[in-house]
Amino acid sequence: MKPGQGFQERISDPAIEIDGDVAMVWAPFVVRVDGKVSNCGYDLFDLVRDNGTWKIMNVTFSSRTDCPAQ
C-alpha cells in the first residue's frame, strides 16, 4: 500500500489527567481513508495503573463528518 492510501487515524494535542493510579486521556482525532478526511471527533481513554503498568480500561469516542478543513 502506498503512503496516503488506506485507513489512517491520528490524534493530536492529548490532554492527560492523572490522579494516583487512575488517568484519562482526551484527544481530538481525524480519520482519513485513501488520504481524504472521512470523519473526526474526540477519543477518551480511561486508564488504571496495575503493578506499575498503565492499562486501558475503557475507550469512548465521538464521531462526525462535518470536520474542519484539514
Secondary structure as UniProt FT lines:
FT   TURN            3..4
FT   STRAND          7..11
FT   STRAND          15..19
FT   TURN            20..21
FT   STRAND          22..33
FT   TURN            34..35
FT   STRAND          36..50
FT   TURN            51..52
FT   STRAND          53..61
//
